[in-house]
Amino acid sequence: MAIANQQTDAQRREEQRVALEKIRAGLATRVRILVAPDACPVCRACEGAYEFGDVPELPLEGCSRPGGCNAVYAPVLDLYGP
């Protein structure tokens, strides 16, 4: 019998908080929220790039995706690209 890897919102929040701090400490100029193809409308509405002071906390409040919010932070490296 397989055991599903279910994370609580608190675990997801802590994981994404750590990811955001790593992005902030690196070369990123901003942070982007990425969502999966099966994202709910709340997550779709929040998808995009943010200044560090304006980025919403993940998991997103009001997410209705079965299994919980799976939005993640990603760095925006616009000053260091080709």
PAMI-531010 format. One record per atom (N, C-alpha, C): residue number from 1; residue in one letter; atom name; y, x, z. Coordinates in nm, 4 decimals. Example, Ala and Ser with C-alpha at 12.3 -4.5 7.8 and 13.67 -1.06 7.14 Angstrom:
2
<site 1 A N <-0.5690 1.3190 0.7800>>
<site 1 A CA <-0.4500 1.2300 0.7800>>
<site 1 A C <-0.3300 1.3200 0.7800>>
<site 2 S N <-0.2250 1.2850 0.7080>>
<site 2 S CA <-0.1060 1.3670 0.7140>>
<site 2 S C <0.0030 1.2900 0.7870>>
END
This chain:
82
<site 1 M N <-0.1172 0.0843 0.0000>>
<site 1 M CA <0.0000 0.0000 0.0000>>
<site 1 M C <0.1240 0.0892 0.0000>>
<site 2 A N <0.2150 0.0655 -0.0940>>
<site 2 A CA <0.3383 0.1432 -0.1035>>
<site 2 A C <0.4432 0.0871 -0.0085>>
<site 3 I N <0.5180 0.1761 0.0524>>
<site 3 I CA <0.6258 0.1365 0.1427>>
<site 3 I C <0.7574 0.1584 0.0700>>
<site 4 A N <0.8355 0.0537 0.0580>>
<site 4 A CA <0.9637 0.0617 -0.0123>>
<site 4 A C <1.0623 0.1443 0.0688>>
<site 5 N N <1.1427 0.2238 -0.0009>>
<site 5 N CA <1.2439 0.3053 0.0645>>
<site 5 N C <1.3711 0.2226 0.0744>>
<site 6 Q N <1.3861 0.1466 0.1824>>
<site 6 Q CA <1.5008 0.0600 0.2037>>
<site 6 Q C <1.5979 0.1281 0.3000>>
<site 7 Q N <1.7217 0.1463 0.2533>>
<site 7 Q CA <1.8244 0.2034 0.3383>>
<site 7 Q C <1.9098 0.0920 0.3939>>
<site 8 T N <1.9574 0.1103 0.5147>>
<site 8 T CA <2.0505 0.0143 0.5724>>
<site 8 T C <2.1905 0.0432 0.5187>>
<site 9 D N <2.2815 -0.0528 0.5331>>
<site 9 D CA <2.4191 -0.0307 0.4914>>
<site 9 D C <2.4798 0.0875 0.5668>>
<site 10 A N <2.4457 0.1036 0.6927>>
<site 10 A CA <2.4990 0.2153 0.7711>>
<site 10 A C <2.4510 0.3491 0.7147>>
<site 11 Q N <2.3251 0.3568 0.6744>>
<site 11 Q CA <2.2725 0.4796 0.6150>>
<site 11 Q C <2.3391 0.5077 0.4813>>
<site 12 R N <2.3562 0.4046 0.3990>>
<site 12 R CA <2.4244 0.4224 0.2703>>
<site 12 R C <2.5692 0.4656 0.2912>>
<site 13 R N <2.6366 0.4027 0.3874>>
<site 13 R CA <2.7754 0.4358 0.4161>>
<site 13 R C <2.7888 0.5829 0.4561>>
<site 14 E N <2.7009 0.6302 0.5418>>
<site 14 E CA <2.7054 0.7699 0.5862>>
<site 14 E C <2.6750 0.8645 0.4701>>
<site 15 E N <2.5767 0.8311 0.3889>>
<site 15 E CA <2.5408 0.9138 0.2732>>
<site 15 E C <2.6598 0.9254 0.1769>>
<site 16 Q N <2.7264 0.8157 0.1498>>
<site 16 Q CA <2.8398 0.8179 0.0584>>
<site 16 Q C <2.9632 0.8826 0.1210>>
<site 17 R N <2.9797 0.8712 0.2528>>
<site 17 R CA <3.0898 0.9398 0.3213>>
<site 17 R C <3.0758 1.0904 0.3050>>
<site 18 V N <2.9547 1.1414 0.3220>>
<site 18 V CA <2.9268 1.2842 0.3051>>
<site 18 V C <2.9523 1.3260 0.1599>>
<site 19 A N <2.9074 1.2437 0.0647>>
<site 19 A CA <2.9292 1.2743 -0.0770>>
<site 19 A C <3.0787 1.2802 -0.1086>>
<site 20 L N <3.1566 1.1867 -0.0546>>
<site 20 L CA <3.3008 1.1851 -0.0787>>
<site 20 L C <3.3680 1.3094 -0.0210>>
<site 21 E N <3.3267 1.3520 0.0961>>
<site 21 E CA <3.3848 1.4728 0.1564>>
<site 21 E C <3.3529 1.5968 0.0727>>
<site 22 K N <3.2330 1.6048 0.0176>>
<site 22 K CA <3.1970 1.7180 -0.0690>>
<site 22 K C <3.2812 1.7171 -0.1961>>
<site 23 I N <3.3033 1.5989 -0.2522>>
<site 23 I CA <3.3862 1.5878 -0.3721>>
<site 23 I C <3.5294 1.6288 -0.3407>>
<site 24 R N <3.5812 1.5810 -0.2303>>
<site 24 R CA <3.7184 1.6127 -0.1891>>
<site 24 R C <3.7362 1.7626 -0.1653>>
<site 25 A N <3.6341 1.8293 -0.1131>>
<site 25 A CA <3.6420 1.9725 -0.0827>>
<site 25 A C <3.6221 2.0602 -0.2063>>
<site 26 G N <3.5799 2.0001 -0.3163>>
<site 26 G CA <3.5530 2.0764 -0.4379>>
<site 26 G C <3.6726 2.0801 -0.5315>>
<site 27 L N <3.6461 2.0832 -0.6606>>
<site 27 L CA <3.7489 2.0959 -0.7627>>
<site 27 L C <3.7989 1.9623 -0.8166>>
<site 28 A N <3.7501 1.8528 -0.7636>>
<site 28 A CA <3.7867 1.7215 -0.8155>>
<site 28 A C <3.9338 1.6899 -0.7901>>
<site 29 T N <3.9949 1.6231 -0.8861>>
<site 29 T CA <4.1331 1.5775 -0.8716>>
<site 29 T C <4.1381 1.4329 -0.8240>>
<site 30 R N <4.0330 1.3575 -0.8532>>
<site 30 R CA <4.0183 1.2185 -0.8104>>
<site 30 R C <3.8700 1.1900 -0.7928>>
<site 31 V N <3.8389 1.0690 -0.7544>>
<site 31 V CA <3.6981 1.0294 -0.7375>>
<site 31 V C <3.6732 0.9026 -0.8190>>
<site 32 R N <3.5540 0.8956 -0.8780>>
<site 32 R CA <3.5155 0.7805 -0.9594>>
<site 32 R C <3.4017 0.7068 -0.8892>>
<site 33 I N <3.4052 0.5748 -0.8982>>
<site 33 I CA <3.2927 0.4935 -0.8514>>
<site 33 I C <3.2100 0.4575 -0.9735>>
<site 34 L N <3.0822 0.4930 -0.9674>>
<site 34 L CA <2.9867 0.4613 -1.0732>>
<site 34 L C <2.8937 0.3518 -1.0240>>
<site 35 V N <2.8592 0.2587 -1.1134>>
<site 35 V CA <2.7672 0.1517 -1.0771>>
<site 35 V C <2.6537 0.1454 -1.1782>>
<site 36 A N <2.5426 0.0909 -1.1344>>
<site 36 A CA <2.4233 0.0790 -1.2187>>
<site 36 A C <2.4361 -0.0400 -1.3142>>
<site 37 P N <2.3536 -0.0426 -1.4191>>
<site 37 P CA <2.3571 -0.1549 -1.5124>>
<site 37 P C <2.3328 -0.2913 -1.4461>>
<site 38 D N <2.2592 -0.2934 -1.3357>>
<site 38 D CA <2.2315 -0.4205 -1.2672>>
<site 38 D C <2.3314 -0.4498 -1.1552>>
<site 39 A N <2.4487 -0.3899 -1.1611>>
<site 39 A CA <2.5497 -0.4074 -1.0571>>
<site 39 A C <2.6004 -0.5514 -1.0528>>
<site 40 C N <2.6413 -0.5931 -0.9347>>
<site 40 C CA <2.6963 -0.7270 -0.9160>>
<site 40 C C <2.8425 -0.7304 -0.9624>>
<site 41 P N <2.9029 -0.8476 -0.9715>>
<site 41 P CA <3.0427 -0.8577 -1.0147>>
<site 41 P C <3.1414 -0.7823 -0.9250>>
<site 42 V N <3.1164 -0.7783 -0.7954>>
<site 42 V CA <3.2049 -0.7056 -0.7034>>
<site 42 V C <3.2050 -0.5568 -0.7378>>
<site 43 C N <3.0884 -0.5009 -0.7591>>
<site 43 C CA <3.0779 -0.3585 -0.7930>>
<site 43 C C <3.1384 -0.3307 -0.9307>>
<site 44 R N <3.1124 -0.4168 -1.0266>>
<site 44 R CA <3.1709 -0.4004 -1.1612>>
<site 44 R C <3.3234 -0.3965 -1.1529>>
<site 45 A N <3.3816 -0.4811 -1.0681>>
<site 45 A CA <3.5271 -0.4873 -1.0547>>
<site 45 A C <3.5844 -0.3601 -0.9915>>
<site 46 C N <3.5054 -0.2899 -0.9118>>
<site 46 C CA <3.5528 -0.1690 -0.8435>>
<site 46 C C <3.5217 -0.0412 -0.9199>>
<site 47 E N <3.4450 -0.0509 -1.0268>>
<site 47 E CA <3.4078 0.0663 -1.1062>>
<site 47 E C <3.5336 0.1302 -1.1642>>
<site 48 G N <3.5422 0.2630 -1.1547>>
<site 48 G CA <3.6563 0.3339 -1.2117>>
<site 48 G C <3.6997 0.4504 -1.1257>>
<site 49 A N <3.8130 0.5125 -1.1633>>
<site 49 A CA <3.8641 0.6316 -1.0954>>
<site 49 A C <3.9740 0.5941 -0.9962>>
<site 50 Y N <3.9785 0.6656 -0.8839>>
<site 50 Y CA <4.0722 0.6404 -0.7759>>
<site 50 Y C <4.1309 0.7712 -0.7248>>
<site 51 E N <4.2514 0.7628 -0.6713>>
<site 51 E CA <4.3064 0.8724 -0.5921>>
<site 51 E C <4.2273 0.8765 -0.4624>>
<site 52 F N <4.2191 0.9919 -0.3992>>
<site 52 F CA <4.1370 1.0045 -0.2784>>
<site 52 F C <4.1797 0.9073 -0.1687>>
<site 53 G N <4.3074 0.8824 -0.1541>>
<site 53 G CA <4.3551 0.7928 -0.0487>>
<site 53 G C <4.3324 0.6454 -0.0770>>
<site 54 D N <4.2980 0.6114 -0.1997>>
<site 54 D CA <4.2834 0.4710 -0.2388>>
<site 54 D C <4.1402 0.4265 -0.2635>>
<site 55 V N <4.0457 0.5172 -0.2568>>
<site 55 V CA <3.9076 0.4839 -0.2920>>
<site 55 V C <3.8447 0.3938 -0.1847>>
<site 56 P N <3.7794 0.2838 -0.2270>>
<site 56 P CA <3.7139 0.1971 -0.1290>>
<site 56 P C <3.5883 0.2617 -0.0716>>
<site 57 E N <3.5555 0.2205 0.0489>>
<site 57 E CA <3.4363 0.2715 0.1167>>
<site 57 E C <3.3115 0.2096 0.0533>>
<site 58 L N <3.2103 0.2921 0.0371>>
<site 58 L CA <3.0811 0.2456 -0.0121>>
<site 58 L C <2.9828 0.2383 0.1036>>
<site 59 P N <2.8914 0.1415 0.1043>>
<site 59 P CA <2.8697 0.0362 0.0072>>
<site 59 P C <2.9842 -0.0634 0.0080>>
<site 60 L N <3.0075 -0.1242 -0.1072>>
<site 60 L CA <3.1203 -0.2151 -0.1240>>
<site 60 L C <3.0997 -0.3458 -0.0479>>
<site 61 E N <3.2036 -0.3867 0.0215>>
<site 61 E CA <3.2019 -0.5128 0.0954>>
<site 61 E C <3.1885 -0.6281 -0.0039>>
<site 62 G N <3.0947 -0.7173 0.0200>>
<site 62 G CA <3.0767 -0.8332 -0.0661>>
<site 62 G C <2.9768 -0.8141 -0.1786>>
<site 63 C N <2.9141 -0.6979 -0.1858>>
<site 63 C CA <2.8136 -0.6734 -0.2900>>
<site 63 C C <2.6986 -0.7727 -0.2736>>
<site 64 S N <2.6576 -0.8328 -0.3858>>
<site 64 S CA <2.5497 -0.9323 -0.3813>>
<site 64 S C <2.4236 -0.8851 -0.4538>>
<site 65 R N <2.4147 -0.7568 -0.4861>>
<site 65 R CA <2.2977 -0.7039 -0.5571>>
<site 65 R C <2.1745 -0.7111 -0.4674>>
<site 66 P N <2.0650 -0.7686 -0.5156>>
<site 66 P CA <1.9416 -0.7675 -0.4369>>
<site 66 P C <1.9015 -0.6223 -0.4073>>
<site 67 G N <1.8705 -0.5934 -0.2846>>
<site 67 G CA <1.8360 -0.4571 -0.2463>>
<site 67 G C <1.9562 -0.3784 -0.1965>>
<site 68 G N <2.0748 -0.4354 -0.2075>>
<site 68 G CA <2.1948 -0.3702 -0.1564>>
<site 68 G C <2.2739 -0.2961 -0.2622>>
<site 69 C N <2.3915 -0.2563 -0.2226>>
<site 69 C CA <2.4848 -0.1871 -0.3116>>
<site 69 C C <2.4308 -0.0490 -0.3478>>
<site 70 N N <2.4368 -0.0154 -0.4762>>
<site 70 N CA <2.3929 0.1177 -0.5173>>
<site 70 N C <2.5039 0.1927 -0.5905>>
<site 71 A N <2.6297 0.1516 -0.5693>>
<site 71 A CA <2.7435 0.2246 -0.6250>>
<site 71 A C <2.7505 0.3623 -0.5595>>
<site 72 V N <2.7964 0.4619 -0.6361>>
<site 72 V CA <2.8062 0.5986 -0.5842>>
<site 72 V C <2.9394 0.6602 -0.6250>>
<site 73 Y N <2.9794 0.7636 -0.5504>>
<site 73 Y CA <3.0982 0.8414 -0.5835>>
<site 73 Y C <3.0611 0.9545 -0.6789>>
<site 74 A N <3.1528 0.9887 -0.7685>>
<site 74 A CA <3.1364 1.1022 -0.8585>>
<site 74 A C <3.2726 1.1700 -0.8741>>
<site 75 P N <3.2747 1.3010 -0.8901>>
<site 75 P CA <3.4033 1.3710 -0.9035>>
<site 75 P C <3.4679 1.3492 -1.0402>>
<site 76 V N <3.5999 1.3486 -1.0427>>
<site 76 V CA <3.6760 1.3496 -1.1672>>
<site 76 V C <3.7321 1.4910 -1.1795>>
<site 77 L N <3.6912 1.5618 -1.2825>>
<site 77 L CA <3.7291 1.7017 -1.2999>>
<site 77 L C <3.8209 1.7185 -1.4211>>
<site 78 D N <3.9219 1.6335 -1.4340>>
<site 78 D CA <4.0038 1.6320 -1.5538>>
<site 78 D C <4.0865 1.7598 -1.5755>>
<site 79 L N <4.1115 1.8392 -1.4743>>
<site 79 L CA <4.1862 1.9633 -1.4913>>
<site 79 L C <4.0971 2.0802 -1.5318>>
<site 80 Y N <3.9648 2.0601 -1.5268>>
<site 80 Y CA <3.8719 2.1708 -1.5478>>
<site 80 Y C <3.7772 2.1477 -1.6647>>
<site 81 G N <3.8040 2.0472 -1.7467>>
<site 81 G CA <3.7170 2.0166 -1.8600>>
<site 81 G C <3.7506 2.1019 -1.9812>>
<site 82 P N <3.6813 2.0771 -2.0922>>
<site 82 P CA <3.7026 2.1550 -2.2148>>
<site 82 P C <3.8382 2.1296 -2.2781>>
END
